[in-house]
Amino acid sequence: MEEKKKKFNWKETVSFILYIVAVFIITYLVITYVGQRTEVIGTSMEYTLSDGDNLIVDKISYRFHDPERFDIIVFPFQYKEDTYYIKRIIGLPGETVQIDMNGTIYIDGEELQESYGREVIKDPGTAAEPITLGEDEYFVLGDNRNASSDSRDPSVGVIKREDIIGRAWLRIYPFSKFGFIKHK
């Protein structure tokens, strides 16, 4: 019996290469414009999010609407490359935020009704004095208020709209906590 030699098939090779290129392009577009994975490091968002949680960040929805109060967002830390913070929006553009010495948060002079803070705020930081947000600025806090570096800290400050990468959307790990992230 004679063995037939297989000819090199250029059509299959080019097709395979185009397939791989298409996969890379689609992956790039999804990571850049739709969503990306991120890991929570630290306890500033306890008990909503925990150290080691892996999340998918929704990067597309804010292209269609503005961030809202209590959304959990991801943004870069301005003083350390490749470092991202995850916090909850408390103050919206144009509002005035203040935290009194009793730890009460005020928005435009009215007490904020929220249940995300884990404990009474001990240090109002820069928010001890009223902070009026600009047209594209947001005031953010971690849920674990006394263990969070957030808008009260001058190194974080208010967050500009253009710096918001996206909204925490889905917890994918640990598997026992798999599910959508509650914002409101």
C-alpha positions as CSV (number, residue, x, y, z in Angstrom):
1,M,0.0,0.0,0.0
2,E,1.3,3.4,-1.0
3,E,1.2,6.3,1.4
4,K,0.1,9.6,0.0
5,K,2.1,12.6,0.9
6,K,0.0,15.4,2.3
7,K,0.5,18.6,0.5
8,F,0.8,21.8,2.5
9,N,-2.6,23.5,2.4
10,W,-2.1,27.2,2.2
11,K,-5.9,27.8,2.4
12,E,-6.2,26.1,5.7
13,T,-3.1,27.8,7.1
14,V,-4.3,31.3,6.1
15,S,-7.8,30.5,7.5
16,F,-6.3,29.4,10.8
17,I,-4.1,32.5,11.1
18,L,-7.1,34.7,10.3
19,Y,-9.1,32.9,13.0
20,I,-6.4,33.5,15.6
21,V,-6.1,37.2,14.6
22,A,-9.9,37.6,14.9
23,V,-9.9,36.0,18.4
24,F,-7.2,38.5,19.5
25,I,-9.0,41.5,18.0
26,I,-12.3,40.5,19.6
27,T,-10.6,39.8,23.0
28,Y,-8.9,43.2,22.8
29,L,-12.2,45.0,22.0
30,V,-14.0,43.3,24.8
31,I,-11.3,44.0,27.4
32,T,-10.9,47.7,26.2
33,Y,-14.5,48.6,25.7
34,V,-16.9,46.1,27.3
35,G,-15.5,44.6,30.5
36,Q,-12.4,43.3,32.3
37,R,-11.5,41.2,35.3
38,T,-10.2,42.8,38.4
39,E,-9.3,41.6,41.9
40,V,-10.2,43.2,45.1
41,I,-7.2,43.7,47.3
42,G,-7.8,44.9,50.9
43,T,-10.8,45.4,53.1
44,S,-12.0,48.9,52.3
45,M,-15.3,47.5,50.7
46,E,-16.1,44.9,53.4
47,Y,-18.8,43.4,53.7
48,T,-20.0,44.1,50.2
49,L,-16.7,43.0,48.6
50,S,-13.9,41.1,50.3
51,D,-10.1,40.8,49.8
52,G,-9.5,38.3,47.0
53,D,-12.8,38.7,45.3
54,N,-12.5,38.5,41.5
55,L,-14.9,40.8,39.6
56,I,-15.9,41.6,36.1
57,V,-16.1,45.4,35.6
58,D,-18.7,46.7,33.2
59,K,-17.0,49.3,31.1
60,I,-19.8,50.0,28.6
61,S,-22.9,51.1,30.5
62,Y,-21.4,54.5,31.4
63,R,-21.2,55.2,27.7
64,F,-25.0,55.4,27.8
65,H,-25.8,56.9,31.2
66,D,-24.0,58.7,34.0
67,P,-22.8,57.0,37.2
68,E,-25.4,57.0,39.9
69,R,-25.3,57.4,43.7
70,F,-24.3,54.1,45.4
71,D,-22.7,52.6,42.2
72,I,-19.5,50.7,43.0
73,I,-16.9,52.0,40.6
74,V,-13.3,51.2,39.6
75,F,-10.8,54.0,39.0
76,P,-7.0,54.4,38.8
77,F,-5.0,55.6,41.9
78,Q,-3.2,58.6,40.6
79,Y,0.1,58.1,42.5
80,K,0.8,54.5,41.7
81,E,0.9,52.9,38.2
82,D,-1.3,49.9,37.6
83,T,-3.1,50.4,40.9
84,Y,-6.9,50.7,40.9
85,Y,-9.4,51.6,43.6
86,I,-12.9,50.3,44.0
87,K,-15.3,52.5,46.0
88,R,-18.9,53.5,46.2
89,I,-20.2,56.8,44.8
90,I,-21.7,59.0,47.5
91,G,-21.7,62.5,46.0
92,L,-22.7,63.4,42.5
93,P,-21.7,66.3,40.2
94,G,-22.8,69.7,41.5
95,E,-23.6,68.5,45.0
96,T,-21.9,69.6,48.3
97,V,-20.7,66.8,50.5
98,Q,-19.8,67.1,54.2
99,I,-19.2,64.7,57.0
100,D,-19.7,66.0,60.6
101,M,-17.7,64.9,63.7
102,N,-20.4,62.4,64.5
103,G,-19.8,60.6,61.2
104,T,-23.0,61.7,59.6
105,I,-22.8,62.3,55.8
106,Y,-24.6,65.3,54.4
107,I,-25.5,65.9,50.7
108,D,-26.5,69.6,50.1
109,G,-27.1,70.0,53.8
110,E,-29.4,67.0,54.1
111,E,-28.5,63.8,55.9
112,L,-27.7,60.9,53.5
113,Q,-29.9,57.9,54.1
114,E,-27.7,54.9,53.3
115,S,-26.9,51.5,54.8
116,Y,-23.5,50.7,53.2
117,G,-21.2,52.1,55.8
118,R,-20.0,49.4,58.1
119,E,-19.5,51.6,61.1
120,V,-19.6,55.3,62.2
121,I,-17.0,57.4,60.4
122,K,-14.3,58.4,62.9
123,D,-12.3,60.7,60.6
124,P,-14.2,62.9,58.2
125,G,-10.9,63.9,56.6
126,T,-11.2,66.7,54.0
127,A,-15.0,66.3,54.1
128,A,-15.1,67.9,57.6
129,E,-15.4,71.1,55.5
130,P,-18.1,71.2,52.8
131,I,-16.8,69.9,49.4
132,T,-18.7,71.2,46.4
133,L,-18.2,68.8,43.4
134,G,-17.6,70.1,39.9
135,E,-19.6,69.2,36.8
136,D,-17.7,66.0,36.3
137,E,-16.7,65.1,39.8
138,Y,-17.8,62.3,42.2
139,F,-17.2,61.8,45.9
140,V,-16.5,58.1,46.8
141,L,-16.3,56.2,50.1
142,G,-15.3,52.6,50.9
143,D,-18.0,50.6,52.7
144,N,-15.5,49.9,55.5
145,R,-15.4,53.6,56.3
146,N,-12.6,53.5,58.9
147,A,-10.3,51.3,56.9
148,S,-10.7,53.0,53.5
149,S,-8.6,55.5,51.6
150,D,-11.2,57.4,49.6
151,S,-12.3,60.9,48.7
152,R,-11.8,62.1,52.3
153,D,-8.0,61.5,51.7
154,P,-6.2,64.2,49.7
155,S,-4.2,61.5,47.9
156,V,-7.5,60.2,46.4
157,G,-9.7,63.2,46.4
158,V,-12.8,63.6,44.2
159,I,-13.0,61.4,41.2
160,K,-13.3,62.9,37.7
161,R,-15.8,61.3,35.3
162,E,-13.2,60.6,32.7
163,D,-11.2,58.5,35.3
164,I,-13.9,56.1,36.0
165,I,-13.1,52.8,34.3
166,G,-16.4,51.1,35.0
167,R,-18.8,49.7,37.4
168,A,-18.4,46.5,39.4
169,W,-20.8,44.1,37.8
170,L,-20.3,40.4,38.5
171,R,-18.3,38.5,41.2
172,I,-16.8,35.5,39.5
173,Y,-14.6,34.2,42.4
174,P,-14.9,32.8,45.0
175,F,-17.4,30.5,43.4
176,S,-19.4,30.4,46.7
177,K,-20.2,34.1,46.3
178,F,-20.7,34.1,42.5
179,G,-23.3,36.6,41.4
180,F,-24.2,40.1,40.4
181,I,-23.0,43.0,42.6
182,K,-25.7,44.8,44.5
183,H,-25.3,48.6,44.1
184,K,-28.5,50.1,45.5
